[in-house]
Structure formats: structure tokens, C-alpha cells
């Protein structure tokens, strides 16, 4: 029993020293082409699942009707396709250069077996050290839910929505404005600011010296 405890203590001391040596000697796998660190993937996965389950919203505020799915497809084309690919076709070149490799979200099961509320949390907040950005400051809350419902129903989308998610359609430049549309509250605030903004006073031309 004593030898077992001694072995455990030695192991607990040696492992951190080994990791520190790898870091300071410049052999730690930090490039995207390198493999994962020991226990990196399982520990990160456990941390993400625990945090998402704790903070995900309790319900979905919009319905998964065709209008919302079409809007979600537009969001996907502008913000998600480059990393997560199309409904058909190979990985994008950008996707191939990331680590960890971003999963296909429109091929296979994607996240169709995950609760939409948890997918919404990931889209809104991102996941650090994975290349997954947070879209909370880029998309409106409605847009976040629309793309979430698109991904949650990726295996049962209407034909019209599927056509917008093929590789050819996704590579076509979007006609949607680059900056997301303002919410009604933002529109009202902008209108008030414009109405209360004083008009510029015309400057008098300087007199010429006699």
C-alpha cells in the first residue's frame, strides 16, 4: 500500500515537470498541424459540457418555421460556411487548416442530437481555444436563434432551404448587408438621436482685409 501511494505521488510530481519542460524547451504541440496535448480534448470537452448545461436558456423563443430556417440559412452562409462546410461537398480550405478540426454541421448528424438551447449558447458565446468565435456582438438574438434552429433541424430541412445550403449556393456572394439589420429598439433609438441632433450652423465667410 505504501509503495502504491509513493508511486502515485511521484507520478503527480513528474507529470507537471514533464509538461513544463515540454513548454520551455519548445516541443509542446502548439501548431494546428500538431496533435492534442495529453488529456486536452477530454478535459476541455467536460468543461464545455458542464458550463453549457449550466448556463443554456430553458426554452426556444421562436418556431422552426420555413421563414426562420431560410433566415438561418442566410446567417449560416455569411458566418458559418467557411468553417463548417456545406450540406454537400468536401471540407473548405479554411476548415482544413484549423485545430481542432471544425465539424460538419450540415452533413451527418451535426448537432441535430443536441438540445437547441445548448447550441444557441455555443453560437452566442463561442468556445475558447477552438477557433469558434462568439457571435453575441455580431448577430441579433433573433438571428442567433434562427441559425440555431437551422442546425438543430439540419437533417429534416424543407427542399427550399436545402437549395440555399449546397456548396454552389453557399459560395455565391450574399446580397444581405454586411452589417446585421438593427433591432426595432435600435431603430427607434437611432431615429430619436437623429430627431434630437441639432442642425449644423452655417459658418460665415471671413471678411477680406481692406
Secondary structure, DSSP 8 states (H G I E B T S, - for coil): -HHHHHHHHHHHHHHHHHHHHHHHTT-S--STTS---TTHHHHHHHHHHHHHHHHS-SS-SS---HHHHHHHHHHHHHHTHHHH--SSS---HHHHT-SS----SSSTTTTTTS-HHHHHHHHHH-BTTTTB---TTTS-HHHHHHHHHHHHTGGG--HHHHHTTSHHHHTS---S-SS----HHHHHHHHHHHHHS-------------
